[in-house]
Structure formats: C-alpha cells, structure tokens
Amino acid sequence: QDAVRAEPVRRPAAVSRSGRGLCGFGLFLEHQVQRGFKWDGSGLQFNWHPVLMTTGLVVLYGYGSVVYRVPFTWGQSKLPWKLLHAGLMLLALLLSVVGLCAVFGNHNKNHIPNLYSLHSWIGLTAVILFALQWVAGFAGFLLPFSPLSFRKLLKPFHVWLGGSILTLSVAACISGINEKLFFVLKGDNHTASYSNLPPEAVHANSLGVLIVAFGLVVLRILTNKSWQRPEPDQQETAYTVGKCLRLIKMWKSLSDGRLE
C-alpha cells in the first residue's frame, strides 16, 4: 500500500529530474558541438531555436502538465497550483515564441525559405494550438465571471488537447533533429556522413531519445486516472481570480482588525 501511495510521488520527481537533464544535455550539445549562441542572424542564432523549443514546448510544458499530479497538493487550495500551472505554461509559450523568432530571423537573413518542411508545419501547429489552449484555459478556469457550466464543458477538451500538444511537440523536436542532421552531415566539405554515425549524430540522436522518453513519462502520468487530483463531489471547484481577490481582501481585513 505504501508503494502504491508513493508511486504518484516518484513520477513527477522523475519528470523533474529528466527535464533538467534534458535541458542540460541540449545546452551542452549546442554550446560545445555547435559552437555556442549569438543573436546576429548567423547559424549561432539558429542554435537558440532547438534549445528554446525543447525547453518551452517539452520540458516546461511537461512540468506544467503534471502540477496537479503531485499528491501533497491534493489537500491544499487549488488556486495557487492553478496559478503555477498557468505561469509555467505561459513561460513555456513565451520561450517557444522566442525560439520561433530565432529560426525565422536566421532564415530571413540568409535567404532560406520558411515553413516548407513537415517539421515546421508540426512545430508551428503545436505553438498555435498551445497559444489557443492557454487563452481558453485562462478564460475558462481563472476569470471570475467564467460560468461553472463552461468549465465542465471545457475541462475534458482542455486535458485532451494538452496531451495532444505535447505529442505534437515531441514529434516536432525529433523531426527537427533529424532534419538538421541531414542538412549538416552530408559527407562533403570536410563533414562526415550521417550514415557513418559521427559523434554529432550520436549526441543528437541521444537527445531525441531523451525527448521521447520524457514525453512518454509525462503522458503516462496524465493518462493514469488514479494519479489525478481528486475533486470534491466530482465537481470542478470554482477557484478563480475573483476568489483570490476576496481572500486577499479578507486577509487585509484581518490584519486591520476589521473582519466583517
């Protein structure tokens, strides 16, 4: 029984550790193997793209997705964790947008076409859906005038789309890694061939495997109903910005000794 109870604790911890390792490995790969970062339109600007997209669309997105699966939060007010969820997702979205700016800037300066590959289609679709998901989630679950009926209608779609966006993000990352390797490792101009599996290919392939593993762990947590946060009376509790403001007002009244 203790092992069963501890299992939901281990899974978010595994997500946290693997996410940090994934970010660290990605930074190492771009800094040491791809010669670092700049924001000047060169290939060094492009290096920001995989790091920011992986950190935003995969790692931070995964962190935000499993916030409600941490057991010690289940007996606490949901509002702080809802705000943390929204904050992590917003940060992930912003990093993803900056990552897109990095690759568009690099392509435009070097007269490289944009949005012609399957990788770019999948990646841009993931970011657009992510932005729409965040706006809908904010409107449905945090705005004080959002009706409970709309929350109940939105919640299952919100959960399903969340997992779908993560799947698209993982697909975009691994297709982008493969595309980059095919472009760079052609076996000419003193470069090795991808088919010979040089160290750069081993490092990049390993990053892709780590991304897939991270995504699978997050999806496993999200699809296991026994690890979902219990809701009182099986209903969505109305933790909204309005309730947060009322709690702040009550706290100030207590501080002033004027609790009504």
Backbone as CSV, one residue per row, in Angstrom:
resi,resn,N_x,N_y,N_z,CA_x,CA_y,CA_z,C_x,C_y,C_z
1,GLN,0.834,-1.211,0.000,0.000,0.000,0.000,0.866,1.258,0.000
2,ASP,1.954,1.235,0.799,2.854,2.384,0.818,3.512,2.599,-0.540
3,ALA,3.833,1.468,-1.212,4.448,1.584,-2.538,3.484,2.201,-3.537
4,VAL,2.197,1.809,-3.454,1.189,2.376,-4.347,1.019,3.860,-4.074
5,ARG,1.026,4.218,-2.760,0.847,5.613,-2.391,2.045,6.458,-2.828
6,ALA,3.226,5.851,-2.839,4.434,6.595,-3.191,4.625,6.744,-4.691
7,GLU,3.917,5.924,-5.473,4.129,5.934,-6.920,3.841,7.281,-7.555
8,PRO,2.721,7.985,-7.209,2.487,9.295,-7.805,3.539,10.320,-7.419
9,VAL,4.281,10.073,-6.322,5.347,10.990,-5.934,6.564,10.777,-6.818
10,ARG,6.850,9.507,-7.112,8.034,9.192,-7.901,7.909,9.710,-9.325
11,ARG,6.722,9.633,-9.895,6.564,10.003,-11.299,6.832,11.491,-11.544
12,PRO,6.202,12.443,-10.798,6.559,13.841,-11.004,8.025,14.121,-10.707
13,ALA,8.607,13.420,-9.714,10.028,13.596,-9.432,10.868,13.148,-10.615
14,ALA,10.453,12.058,-11.255,11.164,11.581,-12.446,11.062,12.594,-13.574
15,VAL,9.894,13.223,-13.722,9.728,14.260,-14.737,10.669,15.425,-14.459
16,SER,10.762,15.839,-13.191,11.619,16.965,-12.831,13.082,16.676,-13.131
17,ARG,13.557,15.508,-12.708,14.966,15.166,-12.926,15.279,14.998,-14.409
18,SER,14.426,14.276,-15.120,14.690,14.046,-16.541,14.583,15.337,-17.340
19,GLY,13.691,16.243,-16.929,13.578,17.530,-17.615,14.831,18.368,-17.454
20,ARG,15.377,18.409,-16.237,16.621,19.155,-16.018,17.767,18.541,-16.812
21,GLY,17.813,17.211,-16.831,18.854,16.545,-17.605,18.722,16.818,-19.090
22,LEU,17.490,16.871,-19.566,17.229,17.137,-20.979,17.690,18.539,-21.361
23,CYS,17.365,19.530,-20.531,17.803,20.904,-20.801,19.325,21.007,-20.774
24,GLY,19.932,20.375,-19.769,21.389,20.416,-19.657,22.074,19.781,-20.850
25,PHE,21.567,18.645,-21.297,22.167,17.961,-22.439,21.988,18.778,-23.711
26,GLY,20.819,19.399,-23.873,20.588,20.237,-25.049,21.509,21.445,-25.084
27,LEU,21.701,22.093,-23.930,22.620,23.233,-23.861,24.048,22.805,-24.167
28,PHE,24.455,21.657,-23.620,25.801,21.146,-23.891,25.989,20.886,-25.379
29,LEU,24.999,20.284,-25.993,25.097,19.939,-27.410,25.256,21.190,-28.268
30,GLU,24.451,22.218,-27.995,24.513,23.427,-28.813,25.748,24.268,-28.505
31,HIS,26.182,24.276,-27.246,27.318,25.118,-26.868,28.646,24.496,-27.264
32,GLN,28.803,23.204,-26.996,30.081,22.549,-27.252,30.195,22.026,-28.686
33,VAL,29.147,21.409,-29.183,29.209,20.800,-30.515,28.902,21.816,-31.611
34,GLN,27.916,22.696,-31.375,27.502,23.664,-32.397,28.103,25.052,-32.184
35,ARG,29.050,25.195,-31.273,29.882,26.401,-31.101,29.152,27.574,-30.456
36,GLY,28.093,27.347,-29.704,27.529,28.392,-28.871,26.365,29.155,-29.475
37,PHE,26.128,30.365,-28.927,24.927,31.129,-29.250,25.266,32.590,-29.545
38,LYS,24.527,33.168,-30.463,24.534,34.610,-30.711,23.146,34.993,-31.215
39,TRP,22.907,36.305,-31.309,21.649,36.779,-31.895,21.999,37.788,-32.987
40,ASP,22.571,37.258,-34.065,23.050,38.110,-35.153,22.609,37.609,-36.522
41,GLY,21.666,36.664,-36.544,21.198,36.126,-37.806,22.025,34.986,-38.344
42,SER,23.140,34.689,-37.705,24.018,33.617,-38.176,23.517,32.257,-37.707
43,GLY,24.305,31.227,-38.028,23.970,29.891,-37.560,23.983,29.780,-36.053
44,LEU,24.743,30.664,-35.387,24.758,30.650,-33.925,23.433,31.159,-33.359
45,GLN,22.738,32.002,-34.107,21.390,32.397,-33.678,20.435,31.221,-33.810
46,PHE,20.600,30.447,-34.883,19.749,29.265,-35.055,19.873,28.326,-33.866
47,ASN,21.042,28.276,-33.228,21.249,27.356,-32.106,20.293,27.618,-30.947
48,TRP,19.771,28.856,-30.865,18.780,29.135,-29.829,17.485,28.367,-30.078
49,HIS,17.186,28.110,-31.338,15.896,27.510,-31.699,15.673,26.149,-31.044
50,PRO,16.556,25.171,-31.214,16.291,23.870,-30.578,16.290,23.929,-29.063
51,VAL,17.151,24.774,-28.482,17.207,24.858,-27.019,15.918,25.450,-26.459
52,LEU,15.464,26.560,-27.035,14.268,27.228,-26.522,13.006,26.416,-26.789
53,MET,12.931,25.787,-27.946,11.737,24.996,-28.256,11.657,23.756,-27.376
54,THR,12.798,23.097,-27.157,12.793,21.920,-26.286,12.481,22.309,-24.847
55,THR,13.100,23.395,-24.375,12.852,23.843,-23.003,11.405,24.274,-22.815
56,GLY,10.859,25.013,-23.788,9.498,25.516,-23.659,8.435,24.491,-23.968
57,LEU,8.453,23.968,-25.207,7.375,23.093,-25.669,7.393,21.707,-25.037
58,VAL,8.542,21.281,-24.529,8.618,19.932,-23.971,8.815,19.963,-22.457
59,VAL,9.920,20.559,-21.984,10.266,20.453,-20.563,9.313,21.265,-19.685
60,LEU,9.244,22.588,-19.892,8.351,23.401,-19.060,6.894,23.020,-19.271
61,TYR,6.549,22.671,-20.493,5.185,22.210,-20.762,4.893,20.945,-19.961
62,GLY,5.854,20.033,-19.916,5.675,18.814,-19.126,5.553,19.114,-17.646
63,TYR,6.390,20.037,-17.146,6.294,20.425,-15.736,4.904,20.969,-15.417
64,GLY,4.435,21.896,-16.256,3.121,22.481,-16.021,2.002,21.463,-16.092
65,SER,2.173,20.455,-16.940,1.124,19.451,-17.118,0.923,18.583,-15.886
66,VAL,1.996,18.320,-15.133,1.900,17.374,-14.012,1.764,18.074,-12.662
67,VAL,1.553,19.399,-12.672,1.423,20.130,-11.401,0.331,19.529,-10.524
68,TYR,-0.804,19.182,-11.129,-1.929,18.656,-10.352,-1.739,17.197,-9.958
69,ARG,-0.669,16.559,-10.415,-0.435,15.142,-10.090,0.505,14.978,-8.902
70,VAL,0.872,16.065,-8.243,1.739,15.993,-7.066,0.855,15.780,-5.842
71,PRO,0.940,14.615,-5.176,-0.046,14.255,-4.144,-0.142,15.222,-2.971
72,PHE,0.988,15.819,-2.548,0.890,16.667,-1.356,0.089,17.938,-1.614
73,THR,-0.210,18.226,-2.890,-1.023,19.401,-3.200,-2.512,19.106,-3.136
74,TRP,-2.887,17.833,-3.067,-4.296,17.474,-3.175,-5.125,17.958,-1.993
75,GLY,-4.512,18.077,-0.827,-5.251,18.544,0.336,-5.182,20.044,0.515
76,GLN,-4.568,20.744,-0.437,-4.409,22.185,-0.336,-5.370,22.895,-1.282
77,SER,-5.465,24.203,-1.098,-6.263,25.006,-2.018,-5.726,24.837,-3.436
78,LYS,-6.622,24.732,-4.380,-6.210,24.501,-5.765,-5.709,25.772,-6.444
79,LEU,-6.117,26.935,-5.939,-5.800,28.185,-6.618,-4.305,28.418,-6.818
80,PRO,-3.453,28.279,-5.778,-2.019,28.518,-6.017,-1.434,27.600,-7.077
81,TRP,-1.880,26.356,-7.106,-1.357,25.402,-8.081,-1.916,25.677,-9.470
82,LYS,-3.121,26.209,-9.507,-3.681,26.606,-10.799,-2.896,27.783,-11.370
83,LEU,-2.530,28.730,-10.504,-1.725,29.865,-10.946,-0.330,29.416,-11.367
84,LEU,0.244,28.453,-10.632,1.549,27.917,-11.017,1.467,27.223,-12.374
85,HIS,0.408,26.448,-12.571,0.189,25.771,-13.853,0.119,26.790,-14.989
86,ALA,-0.679,27.837,-14.797,-0.819,28.864,-15.836,0.496,29.601,-16.061
87,GLY,1.232,29.875,-14.972,2.502,30.586,-15.096,3.557,29.781,-15.836
88,LEU,3.664,28.498,-15.510,4.631,27.644,-16.206,4.294,27.532,-17.688
89,MET,2.998,27.385,-17.967,2.585,27.277,-19.360,2.836,28.581,-20.123
90,LEU,2.618,29.719,-19.474,2.877,30.998,-20.137,4.366,31.160,-20.419
91,LEU,5.209,30.801,-19.453,6.655,30.875,-19.664,7.083,29.949,-20.801
92,ALA,6.506,28.745,-20.824,6.811,27.800,-21.903,6.415,28.375,-23.260
93,LEU,5.255,29.021,-23.312,4.782,29.607,-24.568,5.695,30.745,-25.015
94,LEU,6.111,31.596,-24.077,6.987,32.716,-24.421,8.333,32.229,-24.946
95,LEU,8.906,31.215,-24.304,10.172,30.661,-24.787,10.009,30.076,-26.190
96,SER,8.871,29.448,-26.431,8.618,28.874,-27.754,8.531,29.963,-28.820
97,VAL,7.889,31.075,-28.484,7.776,32.181,-29.439,9.154,32.771,-29.738
98,VAL,9.981,32.933,-28.698,11.346,33.429,-28.918,12.137,32.439,-29.774
99,GLY,11.922,31.140,-29.533,12.578,30.123,-30.353,12.180,30.214,-31.814
100,LEU,10.912,30.513,-32.071,10.464,30.713,-33.455,11.097,31.964,-34.061
101,CYS,11.199,33.027,-33.268,11.837,34.253,-33.762,13.289,33.993,-34.145
102,ALA,13.957,33.135,-33.368,15.358,32.822,-33.655,15.511,32.159,-35.016
103,VAL,14.673,31.181,-35.302,14.826,30.464,-36.575,14.339,31.309,-37.751
104,PHE,13.256,32.078,-37.577,12.796,32.939,-38.665,13.832,34.020,-38.977
105,GLY,14.441,34.590,-37.929,15.469,35.602,-38.145,16.673,35.049,-38.876
106,ASN,17.095,33.850,-38.497,18.221,33.203,-39.173,17.896,32.904,-40.633
107,HIS,16.719,32.373,-40.881,16.329,32.045,-42.253,16.208,33.303,-43.115
108,ASN,15.582,34.338,-42.581,15.366,35.550,-43.372,16.684,36.235,-43.732
109,LYS,17.622,36.267,-42.791,18.900,36.927,-43.070,19.712,36.159,-44.101
110,ASN,19.585,34.845,-44.103,20.368,34.018,-45.019,19.563,33.549,-46.231
111,HIS,18.383,34.156,-46.422,17.533,33.879,-47.590,17.183,32.392,-47.702
112,ILE,16.838,31.814,-46.563,16.403,30.416,-46.507,14.879,30.404,-46.423
113,PRO,14.198,29.615,-47.232,12.727,29.578,-47.176,12.218,29.141,-45.801
114,ASN,11.052,29.648,-45.439,10.406,29.282,-44.179,9.205,28.376,-44.433
115,LEU,8.914,27.556,-43.464,7.661,26.797,-43.411,7.423,25.921,-44.644
116,TYR,8.439,25.240,-45.099,8.261,24.331,-46.227,8.345,22.867,-45.805
117,SER,8.883,22.596,-44.608,9.117,21.212,-44.192,7.999,20.716,-43.281
118,LEU,7.887,19.406,-43.185,6.913,18.806,-42.272,7.222,19.191,-40.832
119,HIS,8.508,19.269,-40.496,8.912,19.687,-39.150,8.341,21.056,-38.806
120,SER,8.463,22.004,-39.726,7.977,23.361,-39.447,6.456,23.396,-39.344
121,TRP,5.776,22.610,-40.144,4.311,22.561,-40.065,3.853,22.017,-38.715
122,ILE,4.465,20.923,-38.285,4.079,20.327,-36.999,4.410,21.270,-35.853
123,GLY,5.608,21.850,-35.885,6.025,22.739,-34.805,5.154,23.970,-34.690
124,LEU,4.865,24.614,-35.826,4.030,25.816,-35.787,2.612,25.478,-35.348
125,THR,2.103,24.335,-35.778,0.777,23.895,-35.331,0.747,23.721,-33.822
126,ALA,1.811,23.131,-33.269,1.882,22.934,-31.820,1.866,24.267,-31.082
127,VAL,2.631,25.246,-31.567,2.695,26.550,-30.897,1.356,27.278,-30.998
128,ILE,0.724,27.243,-32.161,-0.574,27.916,-32.323,-1.627,27.284,-31.419
129,LEU,-1.687,25.956,-31.408,-2.639,25.276,-30.527,-2.336,25.572,-29.065
130,PHE,-1.058,25.641,-28.730,-0.647,25.953,-27.363,-1.154,27.334,-26.959
131,ALA,-0.984,28.317,-27.841,-1.452,29.672,-27.538,-2.969,29.706,-27.350
132,LEU,-3.695,29.041,-28.240,-5.155,28.987,-28.114,-5.569,28.256,-26.840
133,GLN,-4.846,27.195,-26.512,-5.131,26.431,-25.298,-4.937,27.284,-24.055
134,TRP,-3.868,28.087,-24.044,-3.600,28.917,-22.867,-4.684,29.984,-22.706
135,VAL,-5.045,30.633,-23.793,-6.082,31.672,-23.726,-7.408,31.073,-23.266
136,ALA,-7.779,29.926,-23.831,-9.036,29.280,-23.438,-8.996,28.838,-21.980
137,GLY,-7.851,28.310,-21.547,-7.724,27.890,-20.157,-7.822,29.062,-19.197
138,PHE,-7.183,30.183,-19.543,-7.261,31.370,-18.690,-8.693,31.876,-18.608
139,ALA,-9.362,31.938,-19.762,-10.742,32.425,-19.780,-11.680,31.480,-19.044
140,GLY,-11.452,30.187,-19.171,-12.381,29.226,-18.594,-12.166,28.931,-17.129
141,PHE,-10.897,28.972,-16.674,-10.614,28.498,-15.323,-10.120,29.569,-14.360
142,LEU,-9.780,30.766,-14.858,-9.258,31.796,-13.961,-10.089,33.072,-13.935
143,LEU,-10.768,33.398,-15.011,-11.574,34.620,-14.995,-12.756,34.465,-14.040
144,PRO,-13.023,35.480,-13.205,-14.054,35.348,-12.173,-15.466,35.190,-12.712
145,PHE,-15.726,35.661,-13.926,-17.085,35.574,-14.465,-17.291,34.331,-15.328
146,SER,-16.329,33.429,-15.360,-16.483,32.212,-16.155,-17.507,31.287,-15.496
147,PRO,-18.571,30.895,-16.200,-19.612,30.056,-15.590,-19.124,28.629,-15.364
148,LEU,-19.661,27.996,-14.327,-19.266,26.633,-13.987,-19.594,25.660,-15.114
149,SER,-20.711,25.900,-15.814,-21.087,25.006,-16.913,-20.040,25.022,-18.025
150,PHE,-19.461,26.202,-18.288,-18.421,26.298,-19.310,-17.162,25.564,-18.869
151,ARG,-16.833,25.645,-17.578,-15.657,24.933,-17.058,-15.817,23.433,-17.229
152,LYS,-17.002,22.936,-16.899,-17.243,21.495,-17.025,-17.149,21.047,-18.482
153,LEU,-17.629,21.890,-19.375,-17.569,21.559,-20.797,-16.136,21.626,-21.318
154,LEU,-15.372,22.601,-20.832,-14.023,22.830,-21.340,-13.002,21.840,-20.795
155,LYS,-13.188,21.396,-19.553,-12.135,20.630,-18.879,-11.690,19.377,-19.637
156,PRO,-12.587,18.472,-20.063,-12.101,17.275,-20.767,-11.394,17.602,-22.076
157,PHE,-11.879,18.613,-22.795,-11.209,19.013,-24.035,-9.848,19.621,-23.731
158,HIS,-9.763,20.406,-22.652,-8.511,21.028,-22.234,-7.467,19.961,-21.911
159,VAL,-7.879,18.929,-21.200,-6.963,17.845,-20.839,-6.520,17.081,-22.084
160,TRP,-7.475,16.757,-22.955,-7.137,16.011,-24.177,-6.206,16.811,-25.080
161,LEU,-6.518,18.094,-25.285,-5.690,18.916,-26.159,-4.302,19.111,-25.561
162,GLY,-4.222,19.168,-24.233,-2.920,19.301,-23.593,-1.995,18.149,-23.934
163,GLY,-2.495,16.928,-23.842,-1.694,15.766,-24.210,-1.366,15.743,-25.691
164,SER,-2.301,16.193,-26.515,-2.072,16.221,-27.965,-0.978,17.218,-28.332
165,ILE,-0.977,18.371,-27.668,0.060,19.372,-27.940,1.430,18.839,-27.559
166,LEU,1.519,18.142,-26.430,2.801,17.553,-26.037,3.268,16.529,-27.071
167,THR,2.351,15.721,-27.577,2.700,14.740,-28.611,3.215,15.430,-29.870
168,LEU,2.536,16.494,-30.301,2.997,17.260,-31.459,4.361,17.884,-31.204
169,SER,4.582,18.366,-29.989,5.861,18.993,-29.651,7.005,17.996,-29.736
170,VAL,6.782,16.803,-29.194,7.812,15.763,-29.268,8.082,15.395,-30.726
171,ALA,7.022,15.257,-31.519,7.192,14.934,-32.938,7.965,16.030,-33.664
172,ALA,7.670,17.294,-33.343,8.381,18.404,-33.975,9.858,18.402,-33.598
173,CYS,10.152,18.111,-32.340,11.546,18.112,-31.885,12.365,17.029,-32.570
174,ILE,11.852,15.814,-32.593,12.652,14.725,-33.170,12.748,14.857,-34.694
175,SER,11.703,15.371,-35.343,11.803,15.591,-36.788,12.771,16.729,-37.091
176,GLY,12.809,17.745,-36.216,13.755,18.840,-36.397,15.193,18.390,-36.220
177,ILE,15.432,17.532,-35.226,16.780,16.990,-35.029,17.220,16.210,-36.260
178,ASN,16.348,15.373,-36.758,16.683,14.563,-37.930,16.934,15.439,-39.161
179,GLU,16.091,16.443,-39.331,16.245,17.347,-40.474,17.580,18.071,-40.420
180,LYS,17.938,18.574,-39.236,19.205,19.289,-39.074,20.394,18.379,-39.370
181,LEU,20.338,17.142,-38.903,21.439,16.211,-39.145,21.596,15.916,-40.633
182,PHE,20.499,15.757,-41.339,20.577,15.513,-42.785,21.165,16.720,-43.522
183,PHE,20.845,17.935,-43.053,21.381,19.133,-43.691,22.882,19.288,-43.453
184,VAL,23.313,18.997,-42.227,24.694,19.276,-41.829,25.643,18.142,-42.194
185,LEU,25.238,16.910,-41.955,26.129,15.760,-42.143,25.888,15.131,-43.514
186,LYS,26.401,15.803,-44.539,26.195,15.344,-45.916,27.359,14.519,-46.451
187,GLY,28.469,14.499,-45.718,29.642,13.775,-46.201,30.463,14.553,-47.201
188,ASP,30.254,15.885,-47.286,31.070,16.717,-48.170,31.564,17.928,-47.394
189,ASN,32.443,18.710,-48.004,33.009,19.899,-47.354,33.607,19.569,-45.987
190,HIS,34.345,18.476,-45.963,35.055,18.053,-44.758,34.111,17.691,-43.606
191,THR,32.870,17.344,-43.908,31.944,16.875,-42.876,31.702,15.383,-43.057
192,ALA,31.426,14.719,-41.961,31.146,13.285,-42.010,29.738,13.055,-42.538
193,SER,29.480,11.851,-42.966,28.148,11.480,-43.427,27.313,10.999,-42.242
194,TYR,26.045,11.360,-42.252,25.139,10.935,-41.181,25.119,9.412,-41.066
195,SER,25.193,8.735,-42.197,25.125,7.272,-42.188,26.317,6.623,-41.495
196,ASN,27.414,7.381,-41.341,28.584,6.852,-40.631,28.493,7.056,-39.125
197,LEU,27.435,7.718,-38.678,27.153,7.962,-37.262,28.337,8.619,-36.536
198,PRO,28.711,9.834,-36.956,29.769,10.562,-36.246,29.285,11.002,-34.867
199,PRO,30.191,11.525,-34.021,29.793,11.929,-32.659,28.622,12.909,-32.629
200,GLU,28.577,13.851,-33.591,27.465,14.803,-33.608,26.131,14.088,-33.761
201,ALA,26.118,13.063,-34.609,24.883,12.309,-34.817,24.505,11.516,-33.577
202,VAL,25.498,10.940,-32.908,25.230,10.180,-31.684,24.630,11.091,-30.623
203,HIS,25.216,12.285,-30.453,24.711,13.231,-29.456,23.282,13.663,-29.781
204,ALA,23.048,14.016,-31.044,21.721,14.494,-31.435,20.678,13.383,-31.350
205,ASN,21.033,12.183,-31.796,20.101,11.058,-31.679,19.774,10.767,-30.219
206,SER,20.781,10.883,-29.358,20.559,10.648,-27.925,19.607,11.685,-27.349
207,LEU,19.763,12.944,-27.790,18.836,13.986,-27.346,17.415,13.653,-27.774
208,GLY,17.255,13.168,-28.999,15.930,12.781,-29.471,15.321,11.667,-28.648
209,VAL,16.133,10.676,-28.282,15.643,9.574,-27.445,15.208,10.094,-26.079
210,LEU,15.986,11.018,-25.502,15.627,11.595,-24.200,14.317,12.379,-24.290
211,ILE,14.126,13.109,-25.374,12.880,13.862,-25.554,11.686,12.922,-25.617
212,VAL,11.812,11.838,-26.373,10.725,10.865,-26.474,10.443,10.234,-25.113
213,ALA,11.498,9.867,-24.382,11.320,9.251,-23.065,10.621,10.209,-22.107
214,PHE,11.033,11.476,-22.121,10.400,12.483,-21.261,8.919,12.615,-21.602
215,GLY,8.607,12.698,-22.888,7.212,12.817,-23.299,6.377,11.627,-22.887
216,LEU,6.939,10.426,-22.985,6.200,9.223,-22.602,5.915,9.199,-21.104
217,VAL,6.877,9.630,-20.293,6.661,9.666,-18.841,5.541,10.643,-18.502
218,VAL,5.574,11.834,-19.116,4.529,12.830,-18.850,3.164,12.312,-19.288
219,LEU,3.088,11.723,-20.470,1.809,11.208,-20.961,1.295,10.072,-20.091
220,ARG,2.200,9.254,-19.563,1.793,8.176,-18.659,1.144,8.750,-17.401
221,ILE,1.716,9.813,-16.874,1.149,10.455,-15.687,-0.217,11.059,-16.006
222,LEU,-0.324,11.712,-17.144,-1.568,12.399,-17.499,-2.715,11.441,-17.783
223,THR,-2.411,10.249,-18.270,-3.474,9.314,-18.652,-3.858,8.342,-17.545
224,ASN,-3.156,8.376,-16.414,-3.477,7.480,-15.306,-4.482,8.168,-14.379
225,LYS,-5.714,7.702,-14.385,-6.776,8.359,-13.614,-6.538,8.301,-12.111
226,SER,-5.823,7.287,-11.638,-5.577,7.175,-10.199,-4.620,8.244,-9.701
227,TRP,-3.922,8.942,-10.617,-2.993,9.995,-10.219,-3.577,11.381,-10.428
228,GLN,-4.854,11.473,-10.794,-5.475,12.770,-10.981,-5.877,13.363,-9.639
229,ARG,-5.858,14.678,-9.577,-6.241,15.363,-8.349,-7.716,15.116,-8.060
230,PRO,-8.064,14.630,-6.852,-9.479,14.410,-6.514,-10.235,15.735,-6.462
231,GLU,-11.422,15.745,-7.022,-12.275,16.930,-6.984,-13.430,16.681,-6.023
232,PRO,-13.743,17.629,-5.133,-14.856,17.453,-4.199,-16.165,17.202,-4.932
233,ASP,-16.845,16.121,-4.541,-18.152,15.782,-5.117,-18.098,15.643,-6.634
234,GLN,-16.897,15.308,-7.159,-16.713,15.111,-8.599,-17.084,16.354,-9.401
235,GLN,-16.958,17.538,-8.783,-17.288,18.775,-9.483,-16.070,19.676,-9.517
236,GLU,-16.014,20.488,-10.534,-14.937,21.467,-10.650,-15.176,22.589,-9.651
237,THR,-14.224,22.795,-8.730,-14.337,23.839,-7.731,-13.972,25.177,-8.348
238,ALA,-14.728,26.182,-8.030,-14.563,27.486,-8.677,-13.449,28.296,-8.028
239,TYR,-12.187,27.914,-8.280,-11.047,28.691,-7.821,-10.713,29.687,-8.918
240,THR,-11.041,30.914,-8.703,-10.884,31.915,-9.745,-10.080,33.085,-9.223
241,VAL,-9.760,33.990,-10.140,-9.089,35.220,-9.750,-9.963,36.007,-8.783
242,GLY,-11.284,35.967,-9.002,-12.187,36.660,-8.094,-12.088,36.141,-6.682
243,LYS,-12.013,34.811,-6.517,-11.859,34.243,-5.184,-10.527,34.650,-4.581
244,CYS,-9.484,34.695,-5.409,-8.176,35.116,-4.921,-8.237,36.539,-4.378
245,LEU,-8.911,37.430,-5.101,-9.032,38.813,-4.646,-9.837,38.904,-3.355
246,ARG,-10.880,38.064,-3.225,-11.669,38.069,-1.993,-10.839,37.586,-0.808
247,LEU,-9.994,36.588,-1.035,-9.127,36.097,0.035,-8.131,37.164,0.467
248,ILE,-7.594,37.912,-0.505,-6.664,38.993,-0.171,-7.373,40.073,0.638
249,LYS,-8.606,40.403,0.251,-9.372,41.417,0.976,-9.671,40.956,2.394
250,MET,-10.015,39.662,2.546,-10.282,39.128,3.874,-9.032,39.172,4.741
251,TRP,-7.889,38.828,4.141,-6.639,38.851,4.898,-6.303,40.262,5.351
252,LYS,-6.525,41.259,4.491,-6.261,42.645,4.868,-7.199,43.088,5.982
253,SER,-8.453,42.628,5.929,-9.400,42.974,6.983,-8.969,42.376,8.313
254,LEU,-8.491,41.137,8.279,-7.988,40.507,9.496,-6.796,41.271,10.053
255,SER,-5.917,41.703,9.153,-4.732,42.434,9.590,-5.102,43.752,10.244
256,ASP,-6.167,44.386,9.740,-6.593,45.675,10.288,-7.562,45.526,11.453
257,GLY,-7.940,44.279,11.766,-8.874,44.049,12.852,-10.288,44.447,12.529
258,ARG,-10.641,44.427,11.216,-11.966,44.875,10.806,-12.695,43.785,10.040
259,LEU,-12.515,42.545,10.407,-13.178,41.446,9.714,-14.680,41.579,9.874
260,GLU,-15.382,41.626,8.748,-16.832,41.829,8.788,-17.544,40.492,8.851
